[in-house]
């Protein structure tokens, strides 16, 4: 399909066209990259009008189950809602493949006429997202989805990059009885606007309540630079308890952020961060693609591994064009 026809079909929210467009922006082929840039230039004026929600948490905490329950509740209580969920699955370091099974786990939501679920491989990209996650967001918004959810890979505290793409970050945790002050590290828990303790039912209900109390107390002791403290919710995605209240708070948060102008300011900052990442990636590709830079890198790496110099010194010598001593 030609780019203009593909754009028109995406604007009509035709699912096959949207899938084709996302596949196009995910492609690493140079000819596809040209078409993808053309498509993105067409969708830009129609993007940016959704509430972008990131959901992160370790594997097994119930991210997909929460999205299934929360998405269903939001669609029931907000008839005008069009929900898109972008799930990022880990890619194998051995063969690069991904299972892409989230659509299977969200069986009910995937059949809803006002919901669209897309699984994408991380491709080894760090931060819990994929290299083209932000470009995919633009396509989803141009298709008219006004709630876009990003479910991260789920590798832990290092997944802070998703916070540079969304309007709100929801961190999903399980009940535990450890030291909550120690657990609040400089990472996702510091960046999240919503912390949800899942599986707060049955025998774990009391442990979940204790975790909630300890986290709330710990947050009051920590400096958040004048920012509002994260909301800490209890829920059971499996049983549906706490989901209605969480959904209501998310929608209210979205409305208040837009009305105050905070969303617009955040989007400007995120575009600047996106540009900086793209420039950094482009410079890296360009450097390693020129002359014998790749070989010199390996030579200086060997000197580093041999304990002959520090990483900083090796990098400075590499960019100065020096060769390691014979």
N, C-alpha and C positions, 0 to 999 in steps of 0.2 A: 504494500500500500504506500502511495506517495505521502510525503510528509504533511502536506496541506490536508489531504483527505484523512489522514490519521489523526491530525489535530481536531478536525471537525467531528470525527467519530468519538474522540475522547470527550469533547465538550458535550456530546449527547449522552455521555456516560455509558457508552457501549463497552461491555466488559471485555470482549475479545480485542478491541482496539486498545483499551487501557493496558491489558496484559502485553500486547505487542509493543506498546510504547515503553513500558517498564523494561521489557527484555532488551529493547534498543538502547536505553540509557545504561543498562548493566553491561552491555557488550564492550569488549576491549579492542575490537577490530577498528582500524583507522577509518574505514569507509562508514561504519556504523556510527562512529563518534561524530563525524561531520553531520549526519542526519539527526543524531540526538541533539546536537547543539542547535540545529535549525528548529527542531520541535520544541525545545525548551524556550527558545526566544519567542515562540508563538504563545506558549502557555503562561509566560511570566505575568502578563497583565491580568490574568484571571486567577492567579495563585495568591496565597497568603491570607485567605479569609477563614481558615479553620482554627479550631482549638487543637493544638498539638500536644499530645500527652505521651510521655515516655513511661514505660513500665519495666522495671528491672528487678532482679532478685536471683538468687542462686538456683541452679537446676533442682527441681523437685519441690520448690516452694509453692507452686500452683499458679504460675503466671497465666498459662493458657486457660485454666479453669476460672480464674478471676475475670479474665477478659470476656469469656463466654457468658458468665453471670452478669457482669457489669454492663457489657454491651447490650444484652437482652433487656436489662432494666432501663437503661438510658433510652433505648428505642421505644419501649413501652410508654415511658413517661414524657418523651419529647417526640411527638409524631413528625416534626419537621426535620428530625435528625437524619443525616446520611453519614454512616460510619464506615471508615476504612481502617483496616488493621494491617500494618506491615510488620511481619515477624522475621527476625534475623536468626538463621540457624547456623551453628558452627560448621566450618568447612574442615574436612580432614586434612591434616598437615602432610599426609602421605600421598593421597591422590586428588585432593581438592574437592571431593564430592561432599554433598550435604543431603541429609534425610528429607528436610523440608516437610515435616509432619504436623505442623501446627494446625493446618486446615482440617486435618483429620480429627485432631483433639477438640476443635471448635465446631463440631458437627452441626449443632442447631444454629449458631450464629452464621455459619457459612451458607446456610440455606435462606437466610432472611433477605427479602428483596431490597432492603435499604442498607445492607452491609456488604462489604467487599474485603476479602482476606487474601493477602499475597505473602508467600514465603520467599525469602531471598537468602542466598548463601552469603556468609560473611566474607568469603574469599580470603580468609587470613587477615582481614583488616582489623586493627585493634580497636579497643574502646567499646566493644559490644555491638557495634553497628556494621553496616557495609559501606564501601567507598561511595556508593551512589544513593545512599539513603535520603539525603536532602533533595536530590534531583527527583527521586521517586515521589517525595512529598509534594513537589510542585505539580506533578502530573495528577496526583490524587485530588489536590485542591482545585485544579482546573476542571476536573470532572465533576465538581460540585460537592465533594465530601466535606462536611463542615466539622467533623470530629475525626482526626487522624491519630491513631494509636501506633506507637512504635514499641514492639516487644523486643528487648535486647537479647543477646545470646545467653546471658546469665552466667558470667564468669566471676562476679564478685565486685570488690571495691574499685577496680580499675576502670569500670565502665562509665567514667565521667563524661565521655565525649557526647553521649546522648543528651546531656544537659545543655549542650550548645546548639541543639536542634529543636527543642520543644519549649512550650509555654509553661508546662508543669511536669515535674518528675515524681512518679509514684514508686516508692521502694517497698517491695513486698518481703516481709520477714516471717519467720516461724517463731512460735513461743519458745523461750529458753529461760534459764535461770542464772545466766552468767552476770558479770559485772557490766551493766549497761553503759556506765561512763567510759569504761575501757573500750567497749564495742563501738562507740561513736567516734570513728576515726576521721581523719581528713580525707573524705571521699564522698561516696554517694549519700550517706546519711546526713552529711553537712549540706548537700546541694538539694536534697529532696524537699518538695513542698508538702508531700503527703507520704506518711509512713503507715503502712497497713500490715497489721499482724494477722496473718491468715491462720486457718485451722484452729480458730478460737472456739472450739466446741468439745463436748464430751470431757474426757479426762484432761485435755489440754486447755480448757476454758480458764481455770484458775491460774495456770502458768502464763497464759496470754494476758490476763488482767494485770498480773504482777509485772510482766515485761512492759506493758503500757505505762503503768505508774512509774516504774524506774526510768523509762525513757523520757517521760514528761519532766520528771524531776531533774534528770541529767541535762536536758536541753536548757532549763532555766539557769543552770550553772555556767553554761557555755556562752561565749560571745558570738553573736550572729550579725555583727556590724549594723545593728539597727534594723535588720530584716525581721519580718514576722517569724515566729517559731513554727517549725513544721507541725502540721496536724498529725496526730497519732490515732489511728482507727483500729478497731477490732472487727474481724469479719470471719465468716466461714463461707468461702466461695462454693464449697461443695453443697452446703445446706441452704445457702442464700441469705443467711443472717448478716446484717450490717451493710448489705450491698445497696439498698435503697438510700440509706443515709449518706453513704460514700458518694453515690452518683449525684445526689442533690448538692453536696458540698463542692464537687468538681465543677458542676455547671455554674454554681454561684461564684466560684473562684474565677472561672473564665469570663463571666460577665463583668465582675468588678475590675479585673485586670484591663479589660478593653476600655471600660468607661474611664478609668484613671489615666489611660495613655501608657500604662506600663508595658502592654503587649507590643505596641509600636516601637518603643525604645528598645525592648529586648530583641526584636527582629532586626533592627539596625546593627546592634552589637553582634548578633549571630551571623549576619551576612559578612561582617568584617572578619570574624573568626573563620568562616568558611573560606573566604578569599585567601587569608593567610595560610591555611592548610593547603589549599590548591597550589599556591605559589611555592610552598616548601616542597610539596610532592613533585612539582614540575622541575624545580631546580635539581632535586635528587636524581630524577630520571635523566635529565640532560647531562649532569655531571658524569654519571656512570655510562652514558652512551657515547661519550667523547674519548677519542684516543685510547691510551692504555690506562685510563683511570681505574678501571675495574681491577686490572692486574696490580697496579700500585697499591690499591686499597688492600688487597690480599697480602701483599708484602709487608705493609705496615701493621696489618692485623697480626701477622706472624710475630713481628717484633714485640707487639703488645702482649701476646699470649706467652712469649718467652720471658716476660718480666723485665724487658730492657727499657721500657718507658711507660708513661701513663697514657690513658686514652686521649686526654686533651692534647698532649704533646704530639701523639701520632696523628691526630686530626689536623693540627696546625701544619705539620710537615707535609701531610698529604695535599692540603690545599695550596701550599707554597710550591708544590711541584718537585719536592725533594724525593730522592730515592733512598731506601735504607742503606746503611753502610754495608759494604761487601763482607 
